[in-house]
Every structure is written in C-alpha cells, then in structure tokens.
C-alpha cells in the first residue's frame, strides 16, 4: 500500500505547542494507519504527544504528514483539515 502525504502549514502564533499538538495526536489516534510527521530533518510518530512536541515546530513551518494503511487517505485529510482550521485557535 502506497503512502499518502501532505504538507501542513503551521500558522499558530507559537507554533505546534501543547494544545494543538494534543489535538493532532488525538486526531491521528482515531485512525488505524501508521502516521508520521517530518519536520526539520526529524521524524515523529503522530500518535505520540512527546514525539510531536520534540519536533519543536515553530510558526511559519511546513510539517509533512505521511500515512500508510487502510485509512491513510482519511487520516491525512483529517490532519490537513485540522491544520487548515489553525487547530481551532483564534489568531
């Protein structure tokens, strides 16, 4: 099964801090697909809050999401929508 990828633009004022990281992990956990995030030469399991926070993604960064599995398309779409909504944070 081929991997599905997308680029997420992180626009949050303080980047991918604890609250948006928690939302990202909670969303990723809803899917059976194996989901990884790539940023700054680092790779993280999207279902691990510590791994996501260790990426240290600042505002204005691009975050690549890669998913493999039966629901990979749905997982990438859900995570892309979450980032597009700015992780439900007010500007």
PDB file of N, CA, C and O in Angstrom, chain B, residues numbered from 101:
ATOM      1  N   UNK B 101       0.845  -1.177   0.000  1.00  0.00           N
ATOM      2  CA  UNK B 101       0.000   0.000   0.000  1.00  0.00           C
ATOM      3  C   UNK B 101       0.893   1.243   0.000  1.00  0.00           C
ATOM      4  O   UNK B 101       1.830   1.338   0.792  1.00  0.00           O
ATOM      5  N   UNK B 102       0.605   2.172  -0.870  1.00  0.00           N
ATOM      6  CA  UNK B 102       1.413   3.380  -1.008  1.00  0.00           C
ATOM      7  C   UNK B 102       1.133   4.360   0.126  1.00  0.00           C
ATOM      8  O   UNK B 102       0.036   4.402   0.683  1.00  0.00           O
ATOM      9  N   UNK B 103       2.138   5.131   0.443  1.00  0.00           N
ATOM     10  CA  UNK B 103       1.994   6.160   1.473  1.00  0.00           C
ATOM     11  C   UNK B 103       1.256   7.363   0.891  1.00  0.00           C
ATOM     12  O   UNK B 103       1.362   7.662  -0.298  1.00  0.00           O
ATOM     13  N   UNK B 104       0.517   8.035   1.745  1.00  0.00           N
ATOM     14  CA  UNK B 104      -0.193   9.257   1.388  1.00  0.00           C
ATOM     15  C   UNK B 104       0.487  10.384   2.154  1.00  0.00           C
ATOM     16  O   UNK B 104       0.730  10.265   3.355  1.00  0.00           O
ATOM     17  N   UNK B 105       0.791  11.471   1.462  1.00  0.00           N
ATOM     18  CA  UNK B 105       1.488  12.581   2.105  1.00  0.00           C
ATOM     19  C   UNK B 105       0.784  13.904   1.848  1.00  0.00           C
ATOM     20  O   UNK B 105       0.059  14.067   0.867  1.00  0.00           O
ATOM     21  N   UNK B 106       1.015  14.833   2.750  1.00  0.00           N
ATOM     22  CA  UNK B 106       0.535  16.202   2.589  1.00  0.00           C
ATOM     23  C   UNK B 106       1.452  17.122   3.384  1.00  0.00           C
ATOM     24  O   UNK B 106       2.140  16.693   4.309  1.00  0.00           O
ATOM     25  N   UNK B 107       1.445  18.378   3.008  1.00  0.00           N
ATOM     26  CA  UNK B 107       2.195  19.407   3.735  1.00  0.00           C
ATOM     27  C   UNK B 107       1.203  20.224   4.551  1.00  0.00           C
ATOM     28  O   UNK B 107       0.216  20.730   4.017  1.00  0.00           O
ATOM     29  N   UNK B 108       1.469  20.352   5.842  1.00  0.00           N
ATOM     30  CA  UNK B 108       0.648  21.176   6.718  1.00  0.00           C
ATOM     31  C   UNK B 108       1.409  22.459   7.003  1.00  0.00           C
ATOM     32  O   UNK B 108       2.575  22.410   7.395  1.00  0.00           O
ATOM     33  N   UNK B 109       0.781  23.584   6.815  1.00  0.00           N
ATOM     34  CA  UNK B 109       1.386  24.870   7.144  1.00  0.00           C
ATOM     35  C   UNK B 109       0.992  25.243   8.565  1.00  0.00           C
ATOM     36  O   UNK B 109      -0.191  25.373   8.880  1.00  0.00           O
ATOM     37  N   UNK B 110       1.996  25.413   9.417  1.00  0.00           N
ATOM     38  CA  UNK B 110       1.744  25.728  10.823  1.00  0.00           C
ATOM     39  C   UNK B 110       1.736  27.241  10.979  1.00  0.00           C
ATOM     40  O   UNK B 110       2.771  27.900  10.878  1.00  0.00           O
ATOM     41  N   UNK B 111       0.539  27.781  11.230  1.00  0.00           N
ATOM     42  CA  UNK B 111       0.365  29.232  11.321  1.00  0.00           C
ATOM     43  C   UNK B 111       0.120  29.706  12.747  1.00  0.00           C
ATOM     44  O   UNK B 111       0.045  30.910  12.992  1.00  0.00           O
ATOM     45  N   UNK B 112      -0.005  28.782  13.685  1.00  0.00           N
ATOM     46  CA  UNK B 112      -0.278  29.156  15.070  1.00  0.00           C
ATOM     47  C   UNK B 112       0.779  30.127  15.571  1.00  0.00           C
ATOM     48  O   UNK B 112       1.955  30.013  15.228  1.00  0.00           O
ATOM     49  N   UNK B 113       0.356  31.070  16.375  1.00  0.00           N
ATOM     50  CA  UNK B 113       1.234  32.125  16.869  1.00  0.00           C
ATOM     51  C   UNK B 113       2.499  31.564  17.532  1.00  0.00           C
ATOM     52  O   UNK B 113       3.589  32.094  17.318  1.00  0.00           O
ATOM     53  N   UNK B 114       2.370  30.523  18.314  1.00  0.00           N
ATOM     54  CA  UNK B 114       3.546  29.940  18.987  1.00  0.00           C
ATOM     55  C   UNK B 114       3.905  28.566  18.423  1.00  0.00           C
ATOM     56  O   UNK B 114       4.579  27.778  19.087  1.00  0.00           O
ATOM     57  N   UNK B 115       3.463  28.285  17.218  1.00  0.00           N
ATOM     58  CA  UNK B 115       3.811  27.020  16.579  1.00  0.00           C
ATOM     59  C   UNK B 115       2.999  25.860  17.112  1.00  0.00           C
ATOM     60  O   UNK B 115       1.905  26.031  17.650  1.00  0.00           O
ATOM     61  N   UNK B 116       3.559  24.682  16.951  1.00  0.00           N
ATOM     62  CA  UNK B 116       2.860  23.459  17.359  1.00  0.00           C
ATOM     63  C   UNK B 116       3.136  23.197  18.838  1.00  0.00           C
ATOM     64  O   UNK B 116       3.874  22.278  19.195  1.00  0.00           O
ATOM     65  N   UNK B 117       2.531  24.022  19.686  1.00  0.00           N
ATOM     66  CA  UNK B 117       2.708  23.900  21.128  1.00  0.00           C
ATOM     67  C   UNK B 117       1.762  22.835  21.683  1.00  0.00           C
ATOM     68  O   UNK B 117       1.122  22.116  20.915  1.00  0.00           O
ATOM     69  N   UNK B 118       1.671  22.732  22.982  1.00  0.00           N
ATOM     70  CA  UNK B 118       0.973  21.620  23.637  1.00  0.00           C
ATOM     71  C   UNK B 118      -0.469  21.418  23.178  1.00  0.00           C
ATOM     72  O   UNK B 118      -0.852  20.291  22.865  1.00  0.00           O
ATOM     73  N   UNK B 119      -1.278  22.472  23.129  1.00  0.00           N
ATOM     74  CA  UNK B 119      -2.692  22.276  22.803  1.00  0.00           C
ATOM     75  C   UNK B 119      -2.906  21.805  21.371  1.00  0.00           C
ATOM     76  O   UNK B 119      -3.617  20.820  21.173  1.00  0.00           O
ATOM     77  N   UNK B 120      -2.330  22.453  20.362  1.00  0.00           N
ATOM     78  CA  UNK B 120      -2.524  21.932  19.009  1.00  0.00           C
ATOM     79  C   UNK B 120      -1.858  20.572  18.812  1.00  0.00           C
ATOM     80  O   UNK B 120      -2.353  19.748  18.043  1.00  0.00           O
ATOM     81  N   UNK B 121      -0.754  20.331  19.491  1.00  0.00           N
ATOM     82  CA  UNK B 121      -0.107  19.014  19.392  1.00  0.00           C
ATOM     83  C   UNK B 121      -1.030  17.930  19.951  1.00  0.00           C
ATOM     84  O   UNK B 121      -1.120  16.831  19.404  1.00  0.00           O
ATOM     85  N   UNK B 122      -1.712  18.259  21.051  1.00  0.00           N
ATOM     86  CA  UNK B 122      -2.656  17.295  21.640  1.00  0.00           C
ATOM     87  C   UNK B 122      -3.789  17.007  20.666  1.00  0.00           C
ATOM     88  O   UNK B 122      -4.179  15.851  20.499  1.00  0.00           O
ATOM     89  N   UNK B 123      -4.325  18.042  20.020  1.00  0.00           N
ATOM     90  CA  UNK B 123      -5.390  17.843  19.041  1.00  0.00           C
ATOM     91  C   UNK B 123      -4.912  17.004  17.858  1.00  0.00           C
ATOM     92  O   UNK B 123      -5.639  16.143  17.362  1.00  0.00           O
ATOM     93  N   UNK B 124      -3.698  17.260  17.416  1.00  0.00           N
ATOM     94  CA  UNK B 124      -3.137  16.492  16.310  1.00  0.00           C
ATOM     95  C   UNK B 124      -3.017  15.018  16.695  1.00  0.00           C
ATOM     96  O   UNK B 124      -3.405  14.140  15.924  1.00  0.00           O
ATOM     97  N   UNK B 125      -2.481  14.748  17.882  1.00  0.00           N
ATOM     98  CA  UNK B 125      -2.305  13.367  18.348  1.00  0.00           C
ATOM     99  C   UNK B 125      -3.658  12.683  18.530  1.00  0.00           C
ATOM    100  O   UNK B 125      -3.822  11.524  18.148  1.00  0.00           O
ATOM    101  N   UNK B 126      -4.623  13.386  19.108  1.00  0.00           N
ATOM    102  CA  UNK B 126      -5.962  12.807  19.295  1.00  0.00           C
ATOM    103  C   UNK B 126      -6.597  12.473  17.955  1.00  0.00           C
ATOM    104  O   UNK B 126      -7.243  11.434  17.816  1.00  0.00           O
ATOM    105  N   UNK B 127      -6.423  13.335  16.979  1.00  0.00           N
ATOM    106  CA  UNK B 127      -6.980  13.087  15.649  1.00  0.00           C
ATOM    107  C   UNK B 127      -6.282  11.890  15.007  1.00  0.00           C
ATOM    108  O   UNK B 127      -6.944  11.012  14.454  1.00  0.00           O
ATOM    109  N   UNK B 128      -4.965  11.847  15.076  1.00  0.00           N
ATOM    110  CA  UNK B 128      -4.201  10.739  14.493  1.00  0.00           C
ATOM    111  C   UNK B 128      -4.589   9.411  15.130  1.00  0.00           C
ATOM    112  O   UNK B 128      -4.644   8.387  14.449  1.00  0.00           O
ATOM    113  N   UNK B 129      -4.858   9.423  16.431  1.00  0.00           N
ATOM    114  CA  UNK B 129      -5.188   8.195  17.154  1.00  0.00           C
ATOM    115  C   UNK B 129      -6.525   7.593  16.711  1.00  0.00           C
ATOM    116  O   UNK B 129      -6.806   6.433  17.014  1.00  0.00           O
ATOM    117  N   UNK B 130      -7.337   8.350  16.010  1.00  0.00           N
ATOM    118  CA  UNK B 130      -8.631   7.855  15.538  1.00  0.00           C
ATOM    119  C   UNK B 130      -8.496   6.924  14.331  1.00  0.00           C
ATOM    120  O   UNK B 130      -9.473   6.308  13.908  1.00  0.00           O
ATOM    121  N   UNK B 131      -7.301   6.824  13.788  1.00  0.00           N
ATOM    122  CA  UNK B 131      -7.093   6.056  12.563  1.00  0.00           C
ATOM    123  C   UNK B 131      -6.155   4.878  12.806  1.00  0.00           C
ATOM    124  O   UNK B 131      -5.269   4.931  13.659  1.00  0.00           O
ATOM    125  N   UNK B 132      -6.373   3.809  12.030  1.00  0.00           N
ATOM    126  CA  UNK B 132      -5.513   2.632  12.117  1.00  0.00           C
ATOM    127  C   UNK B 132      -4.197   2.822  11.380  1.00  0.00           C
ATOM    128  O   UNK B 132      -3.225   2.119  11.655  1.00  0.00           O
ATOM    129  N   UNK B 133      -4.158   3.757  10.454  1.00  0.00           N
ATOM    130  CA  UNK B 133      -2.964   3.989   9.639  1.00  0.00           C
ATOM    131  C   UNK B 133      -1.765   4.337  10.525  1.00  0.00           C
ATOM    132  O   UNK B 133      -1.911   4.891  11.615  1.00  0.00           O
ATOM    133  N   UNK B 134      -0.588   3.997  10.027  1.00  0.00           N
ATOM    134  CA  UNK B 134       0.656   4.424  10.663  1.00  0.00           C
ATOM    135  C   UNK B 134       0.922   5.835  10.149  1.00  0.00           C
ATOM    136  O   UNK B 134       1.008   6.052   8.940  1.00  0.00           O
ATOM    137  N   UNK B 135       1.051   6.788  11.058  1.00  0.00           N
ATOM    138  CA  UNK B 135       1.159   8.195  10.668  1.00  0.00           C
ATOM    139  C   UNK B 135       2.435   8.786  11.260  1.00  0.00           C
ATOM    140  O   UNK B 135       2.691   8.679  12.459  1.00  0.00           O
ATOM    141  N   UNK B 136       3.225   9.410  10.394  1.00  0.00           N
ATOM    142  CA  UNK B 136       4.460  10.058  10.837  1.00  0.00           C
ATOM    143  C   UNK B 136       4.465  11.515  10.394  1.00  0.00           C
ATOM    144  O   UNK B 136       3.877  11.879   9.375  1.00  0.00           O
ATOM    145  N   UNK B 137       5.140  12.330  11.182  1.00  0.00           N
ATOM    146  CA  UNK B 137       5.332  13.735  10.876  1.00  0.00           C
ATOM    147  C   UNK B 137       6.815  13.967  10.623  1.00  0.00           C
ATOM    148  O   UNK B 137       7.663  13.415  11.323  1.00  0.00           O
ATOM    149  N   UNK B 138       7.121  14.777   9.631  1.00  0.00           N
ATOM    150  CA  UNK B 138       8.505  15.084   9.305  1.00  0.00           C
ATOM    151  C   UNK B 138       8.689  16.595   9.325  1.00  0.00           C
ATOM    152  O   UNK B 138       7.952  17.332   8.672  1.00  0.00           O
ATOM    153  N   UNK B 139       9.689  17.046  10.088  1.00  0.00           N
ATOM    154  CA  UNK B 139       9.977  18.478  10.176  1.00  0.00           C
ATOM    155  C   UNK B 139      11.424  18.666  10.589  1.00  0.00           C
ATOM    156  O   UNK B 139      11.903  18.009  11.512  1.00  0.00           O
ATOM    157  N   UNK B 140      12.110  19.550   9.916  1.00  0.00           N
ATOM    158  CA  UNK B 140      13.484  19.872  10.288  1.00  0.00           C
ATOM    159  C   UNK B 140      14.414  18.681  10.321  1.00  0.00           C
ATOM    160  O   UNK B 140      15.322  18.625  11.150  1.00  0.00           O
ATOM    161  N   UNK B 141      14.203  17.730   9.435  1.00  0.00           N
ATOM    162  CA  UNK B 141      15.054  16.552   9.405  1.00  0.00           C
ATOM    163  C   UNK B 141      14.723  15.512  10.463  1.00  0.00           C
ATOM    164  O   UNK B 141      15.409  14.495  10.568  1.00  0.00           O
ATOM    165  N   UNK B 142      13.687  15.755  11.241  1.00  0.00           N
ATOM    166  CA  UNK B 142      13.266  14.819  12.288  1.00  0.00           C
ATOM    167  C   UNK B 142      11.977  14.128  11.869  1.00  0.00           C
ATOM    168  O   UNK B 142      11.186  14.672  11.098  1.00  0.00           O
ATOM    169  N   UNK B 143      11.778  12.923  12.386  1.00  0.00           N
ATOM    170  CA  UNK B 143      10.559  12.157  12.124  1.00  0.00           C
ATOM    171  C   UNK B 143       9.928  11.821  13.470  1.00  0.00           C
ATOM    172  O   UNK B 143      10.626  11.461  14.418  1.00  0.00           O
ATOM    173  N   UNK B 144       8.602  11.940  13.549  1.00  0.00           N
ATOM    174  CA  UNK B 144       7.893  11.641  14.788  1.00  0.00           C
ATOM    175  C   UNK B 144       6.641  10.825  14.508  1.00  0.00           C
ATOM    176  O   UNK B 144       5.984  10.994  13.481  1.00  0.00           O
ATOM    177  N   UNK B 145       6.329   9.947  15.435  1.00  0.00           N
ATOM    178  CA  UNK B 145       5.075   9.202  15.404  1.00  0.00           C
ATOM    179  C   UNK B 145       3.967  10.193  15.752  1.00  0.00           C
ATOM    180  O   UNK B 145       3.991  10.791  16.828  1.00  0.00           O
ATOM    181  N   UNK B 146       3.004  10.371  14.864  1.00  0.00           N
ATOM    182  CA  UNK B 146       1.942  11.354  15.070  1.00  0.00           C
ATOM    183  C   UNK B 146       0.981  10.965  16.185  1.00  0.00           C
ATOM    184  O   UNK B 146       0.119  11.760  16.562  1.00  0.00           O
ATOM    185  N   UNK B 147       1.116   9.759  16.714  1.00  0.00           N
ATOM    186  CA  UNK B 147       0.231   9.316  17.785  1.00  0.00           C
ATOM    187  C   UNK B 147       0.894   9.432  19.153  1.00  0.00           C
ATOM    188  O   UNK B 147       0.349   8.960  20.151  1.00  0.00           O
ATOM    189  N   UNK B 148       2.074  10.064  19.202  1.00  0.00           N
ATOM    190  CA  UNK B 148       2.818  10.243  20.445  1.00  0.00           C
ATOM    191  C   UNK B 148       2.981  11.730  20.738  1.00  0.00           C
ATOM    192  O   UNK B 148       3.652  12.439  19.988  1.00  0.00           O
ATOM    193  N   UNK B 149       2.379  12.202  21.813  1.00  0.00           N
ATOM    194  CA  UNK B 149       2.457  13.624  22.152  1.00  0.00           C
ATOM    195  C   UNK B 149       3.896  14.051  22.388  1.00  0.00           C
ATOM    196  O   UNK B 149       4.292  15.130  21.945  1.00  0.00           O
ATOM    197  N   UNK B 150       4.682  13.242  23.067  1.00  0.00           N
ATOM    198  CA  UNK B 150       6.073  13.617  23.327  1.00  0.00           C
ATOM    199  C   UNK B 150       6.869  13.712  22.037  1.00  0.00           C
ATOM    200  O   UNK B 150       7.669  14.631  21.864  1.00  0.00           O
ATOM    201  N   UNK B 151       6.654  12.771  21.135  1.00  0.00           N
ATOM    202  CA  UNK B 151       7.369  12.796  19.856  1.00  0.00           C
ATOM    203  C   UNK B 151       7.000  14.025  19.046  1.00  0.00           C
ATOM    204  O   UNK B 151       7.863  14.640  18.421  1.00  0.00           O
ATOM    205  N   UNK B 152       5.727  14.386  19.051  1.00  0.00           N
ATOM    206  CA  UNK B 152       5.265  15.555  18.297  1.00  0.00           C
ATOM    207  C   UNK B 152       5.858  16.836  18.901  1.00  0.00           C
ATOM    208  O   UNK B 152       6.328  17.706  18.168  1.00  0.00           O
ATOM    209  N   UNK B 153       5.837  16.952  20.214  1.00  0.00           N
ATOM    210  CA  UNK B 153       6.380  18.147  20.861  1.00  0.00           C
ATOM    211  C   UNK B 153       7.889  18.261  20.645  1.00  0.00           C
ATOM    212  O   UNK B 153       8.413  19.368  20.520  1.00  0.00           O
ATOM    213  N   UNK B 154       8.587  17.134  20.600  1.00  0.00           N
ATOM    214  CA  UNK B 154      10.035  17.147  20.388  1.00  0.00           C
ATOM    215  C   UNK B 154      10.429  17.684  19.014  1.00  0.00           C
ATOM    216  O   UNK B 154      11.570  18.099  18.815  1.00  0.00           O
ATOM    217  N   UNK B 155       9.499  17.679  18.073  1.00  0.00           N
ATOM    218  CA  UNK B 155       9.797  18.236  16.756  1.00  0.00           C
ATOM    219  C   UNK B 155      10.082  19.740  16.842  1.00  0.00           C
ATOM    220  O   UNK B 155      10.833  20.282  16.031  1.00  0.00           O
ATOM    221  N   UNK B 156       9.480  20.401  17.821  1.00  0.00           N
ATOM    222  CA  UNK B 156       9.703  21.836  18.006  1.00  0.00           C
ATOM    223  C   UNK B 156       9.340  22.659  16.785  1.00  0.00           C
ATOM    224  O   UNK B 156      10.152  23.444  16.297  1.00  0.00           O
ATOM    225  N   UNK B 157       8.127  22.483  16.293  1.00  0.00           N
ATOM    226  CA  UNK B 157       7.702  23.136  15.053  1.00  0.00           C
ATOM    227  C   UNK B 157       7.236  24.570  15.344  1.00  0.00           C
ATOM    228  O   UNK B 157       6.210  24.764  15.995  1.00  0.00           O
ATOM    229  N   UNK B 158       7.985  25.572  14.865  1.00  0.00           N
ATOM    230  CA  UNK B 158       7.588  26.966  15.104  1.00  0.00           C
ATOM    231  C   UNK B 158       6.574  27.468  14.082  1.00  0.00           C
ATOM    232  O   UNK B 158       6.313  26.817  13.071  1.00  0.00           O
ATOM    233  N   UNK B 159       6.013  28.629  14.366  1.00  0.00           N
ATOM    234  CA  UNK B 159       5.080  29.270  13.444  1.00  0.00           C
ATOM    235  C   UNK B 159       5.763  29.485  12.095  1.00  0.00           C
ATOM    236  O   UNK B 159       6.946  29.819  12.028  1.00  0.00           O
ATOM    237  N   UNK B 160       5.002  29.289  11.034  1.00  0.00           N
ATOM    238  CA  UNK B 160       5.517  29.501   9.689  1.00  0.00           C
ATOM    239  C   UNK B 160       6.203  28.293   9.090  1.00  0.00           C
ATOM    240  O   UNK B 160       6.676  28.351   7.955  1.00  0.00           O
ATOM    241  N   UNK B 161       6.265  27.209   9.824  1.00  0.00           N
ATOM    242  CA  UNK B 161       6.924  25.997   9.336  1.00  0.00           C
ATOM    243  C   UNK B 161       5.983  25.148   8.497  1.00  0.00           C
ATOM    244  O   UNK B 161       4.759  25.243   8.592  1.00  0.00           O
ATOM    245  N   UNK B 162       6.603  24.316   7.673  1.00  0.00           N
ATOM    246  CA  UNK B 162       5.861  23.291   6.954  1.00  0.00           C
ATOM    247  C   UNK B 162       6.113  21.966   7.656  1.00  0.00           C
ATOM    248  O   UNK B 162       7.246  21.627   7.995  1.00  0.00           O
ATOM    249  N   UNK B 163       5.053  21.242   7.861  1.00  0.00           N
ATOM    250  CA  UNK B 163       5.105  19.945   8.516  1.00  0.00           C
ATOM    251  C   UNK B 163       4.574  18.926   7.523  1.00  0.00           C
ATOM    252  O   UNK B 163       3.435  19.035   7.067  1.00  0.00           O
ATOM    253  N   UNK B 164       5.388  17.940   7.186  1.00  0.00           N
ATOM    254  CA  UNK B 164       4.952  16.900   6.252  1.00  0.00           C
ATOM    255  C   UNK B 164       4.320  15.772   7.059  1.00  0.00           C
ATOM    256  O   UNK B 164       4.902  15.287   8.029  1.00  0.00           O
ATOM    257  N   UNK B 165       3.126  15.363   6.649  1.00  0.00           N
ATOM    258  CA  UNK B 165       2.468  14.227   7.277  1.00  0.00           C
ATOM    259  C   UNK B 165       2.452  13.092   6.257  1.00  0.00           C
ATOM    260  O   UNK B 165       2.111  13.291   5.091  1.00  0.00           O
ATOM    261  N   UNK B 166       2.827  11.901   6.717  1.00  0.00           N
ATOM    262  CA  UNK B 166       2.864  10.708   5.856  1.00  0.00           C
ATOM    263  C   UNK B 166       2.108   9.584   6.572  1.00  0.00           C
ATOM    264  O   UNK B 166       2.392   9.271   7.728  1.00  0.00           O
ATOM    265  N   UNK B 167       1.155   8.991   5.877  1.00  0.00           N
ATOM    266  CA  UNK B 167       0.351   7.921   6.458  1.00  0.00           C
ATOM    267  C   UNK B 167       0.351   6.707   5.539  1.00  0.00           C
ATOM    268  O   UNK B 167       0.346   6.829   4.314  1.00  0.00           O
ATOM    269  N   UNK B 168       0.357   5.530   6.164  1.00  0.00           N
ATOM    270  CA  UNK B 168       0.258   4.264   5.433  1.00  0.00           C
ATOM    271  C   UNK B 168      -0.748   3.377   6.151  1.00  0.00           C
ATOM    272  O   UNK B 168      -0.720   3.247   7.374  1.00  0.00           O
ATOM    273  N   UNK B 169      -1.629   2.774   5.378  1.00  0.00           N
ATOM    274  CA  UNK B 169      -2.628   1.884   5.951  1.00  0.00           C
ATOM    275  C   UNK B 169      -3.958   2.041   5.248  1.00  0.00           C
ATOM    276  O   UNK B 169      -4.109   2.844   4.327  1.00  0.00           O
ATOM    277  N   UNK B 170      -4.917   1.254   5.703  1.00  0.00           N
ATOM    278  CA  UNK B 170      -6.209   1.213   5.023  1.00  0.00           C
ATOM    279  C   UNK B 170      -6.950   2.541   5.056  1.00  0.00           C
ATOM    280  O   UNK B 170      -7.695   2.850   4.126  1.00  0.00           O
ATOM    281  N   UNK B 171      -6.761   3.331   6.106  1.00  0.00           N
ATOM    282  CA  UNK B 171      -7.459   4.617   6.201  1.00  0.00           C
ATOM    283  C   UNK B 171      -6.483   5.798   6.112  1.00  0.00           C
ATOM    284  O   UNK B 171      -6.725   6.857   6.690  1.00  0.00           O
ATOM    285  N   UNK B 172      -5.401   5.607   5.394  1.00  0.00           N
ATOM    286  CA  UNK B 172      -4.377   6.651   5.266  1.00  0.00           C
ATOM    287  C   UNK B 172      -4.924   7.930   4.639  1.00  0.00           C
ATOM    288  O   UNK B 172      -4.630   9.028   5.111  1.00  0.00           O
ATOM    289  N   UNK B 173      -5.712   7.793   3.588  1.00  0.00           N
ATOM    290  CA  UNK B 173      -6.281   8.986   2.942  1.00  0.00           C
ATOM    291  C   UNK B 173      -7.124   9.793   3.916  1.00  0.00           C
ATOM    292  O   UNK B 173      -6.993  11.015   3.994  1.00  0.00           O
ATOM    293  N   UNK B 174      -7.978   9.119   4.649  1.00  0.00           N
ATOM    294  CA  UNK B 174      -8.851   9.791   5.607  1.00  0.00           C
ATOM    295  C   UNK B 174      -8.036  10.453   6.713  1.00  0.00           C
ATOM    296  O   UNK B 174      -8.362  11.556   7.153  1.00  0.00           O
ATOM    297  N   UNK B 175      -6.980   9.783   7.161  1.00  0.00           N
ATOM    298  CA  UNK B 175      -6.134  10.341   8.213  1.00  0.00           C
ATOM    299  C   UNK B 175      -5.461  11.624   7.752  1.00  0.00           C
ATOM    300  O   UNK B 175      -5.460  12.621   8.474  1.00  0.00           O
ATOM    301  N   UNK B 176      -4.890  11.604   6.559  1.00  0.00           N
ATOM    302  CA  UNK B 176      -4.214  12.787   6.038  1.00  0.00           C
ATOM    303  C   UNK B 176      -5.215  13.919   5.809  1.00  0.00           C
ATOM    304  O   UNK B 176      -4.910  15.081   6.078  1.00  0.00           O
ATOM    305  N   UNK B 177      -6.392  13.590   5.319  1.00  0.00           N
ATOM    306  CA  UNK B 177      -7.430  14.613   5.121  1.00  0.00           C
ATOM    307  C   UNK B 177      -7.838  15.250   6.445  1.00  0.00           C
ATOM    308  O   UNK B 177      -7.994  16.468   6.525  1.00  0.00           O
ATOM    309  N   UNK B 178      -8.013  14.434   7.486  1.00  0.00           N
ATOM    310  CA  UNK B 178      -8.425  14.954   8.789  1.00  0.00           C
ATOM    311  C   UNK B 178      -7.342  15.845   9.391  1.00  0.00           C
ATOM    312  O   UNK B 178      -7.650  16.897   9.952  1.00  0.00           O
ATOM    313  N   UNK B 179      -6.084  15.436   9.282  1.00  0.00           N
ATOM    314  CA  UNK B 179      -4.994  16.242   9.830  1.00  0.00           C
ATOM    315  C   UNK B 179      -4.794  17.524   9.025  1.00  0.00           C
ATOM    316  O   UNK B 179      -4.470  18.569   9.588  1.00  0.00           O
ATOM    317  N   UNK B 180      -4.984  17.445   7.720  1.00  0.00           N
ATOM    318  CA  UNK B 180      -4.884  18.637   6.873  1.00  0.00           C
ATOM    319  C   UNK B 180      -5.983  19.631   7.230  1.00  0.00           C
ATOM    320  O   UNK B 180      -5.735  20.835   7.299  1.00  0.00           O
ATOM    321  N   UNK B 181      -7.191  19.131   7.455  1.00  0.00           N
ATOM    322  CA  UNK B 181      -8.311  19.997   7.828  1.00  0.00           C
ATOM    323  C   UNK B 181      -8.060  20.655   9.183  1.00  0.00           C
ATOM    324  O   UNK B 181      -8.377  21.830   9.374  1.00  0.00           O
ATOM    325  N   UNK B 182      -7.496  19.906  10.115  1.00  0.00           N
ATOM    326  CA  UNK B 182      -7.181  20.444  11.439  1.00  0.00           C
ATOM    327  C   UNK B 182      -6.173  21.593  11.326  1.00  0.00           C
ATOM    328  O   UNK B 182      -6.349  22.636  11.954  1.00  0.00           O
ATOM    329  N   UNK B 183      -5.137  21.406  10.539  1.00  0.00           N
ATOM    330  CA  UNK B 183      -4.129  22.463  10.349  1.00  0.00           C
ATOM    331  C   UNK B 183      -4.736  23.654   9.613  1.00  0.00           C
ATOM    332  O   UNK B 183      -4.431  24.802   9.934  1.00  0.00           O
ATOM    333  N   UNK B 184      -5.598  23.385   8.624  1.00  0.00           N
ATOM    334  CA  UNK B 184      -6.237  24.465   7.869  1.00  0.00           C
ATOM    335  C   UNK B 184      -7.137  25.315   8.773  1.00  0.00           C
ATOM    336  O   UNK B 184      -7.307  26.513   8.542  1.00  0.00           O
ATOM    337  N   UNK B 185      -7.710  24.683   9.803  1.00  0.00           N
ATOM    338  CA  UNK B 185      -8.541  25.410  10.779  1.00  0.00           C
ATOM    339  C   UNK B 185      -7.688  26.066  11.853  1.00  0.00           C
ATOM    340  O   UNK B 185      -8.211  26.616  12.823  1.00  0.00           O
ATOM    341  N   UNK B 186      -6.373  26.007  11.678  1.00  0.00           N
ATOM    342  CA  UNK B 186      -5.443  26.594  12.642  1.00  0.00           C
ATOM    343  C   UNK B 186      -5.591  25.949  14.021  1.00  0.00           C
ATOM    344  O   UNK B 186      -5.442  26.606  15.051  1.00  0.00           O
ATOM    345  N   UNK B 187      -5.887  24.646  14.011  1.00  0.00           N
ATOM    346  CA  UNK B 187      -6.043  23.861  15.241  1.00  0.00           C
ATOM    347  C   UNK B 187      -7.079  24.479  16.166  1.00  0.00           C
ATOM    348  O   UNK B 187      -6.971  24.402  17.390  1.00  0.00           O
ATOM    349  N   UNK B 188      -8.084  25.092  15.556  1.00  0.00           N
ATOM    350  CA  UNK B 188      -9.204  25.696  16.279  1.00  0.00           C
ATOM    351  C   UNK B 188      -8.778  26.788  17.257  1.00  0.00           C
ATOM    352  O   UNK B 188      -9.470  27.051  18.241  1.00  0.00           O
ATOM    353  N   UNK B 189      -7.636  27.425  16.985  1.00  0.00           N
ATOM    354  CA  UNK B 189      -7.182  28.530  17.811  1.00  0.00           C
ATOM    355  C   UNK B 189      -7.549  29.843  17.150  1.00  0.00           C
ATOM    356  O   UNK B 189      -7.549  29.961  15.925  1.00  0.00           O
ATOM    357  N   UNK B 190      -7.865  30.837  17.982  1.00  0.00           N
ATOM    358  CA  UNK B 190      -8.101  32.180  17.455  1.00  0.00           C
ATOM    359  C   UNK B 190      -6.759  32.794  17.125  1.00  0.00           C
ATOM    360  O   UNK B 190      -5.762  32.521  17.793  1.00  0.00           O
ATOM    361  N   UNK B 191      -6.733  33.605  16.121  1.00  0.00           N
ATOM    362  CA  UNK B 191      -5.481  34.257  15.718  1.00  0.00           C
ATOM    363  C   UNK B 191      -5.022  35.233  16.759  1.00  0.00           C
ATOM    364  O   UNK B 191      -3.985  35.874  16.589  1.00  0.00           O
TER     365      UNK B 191
END
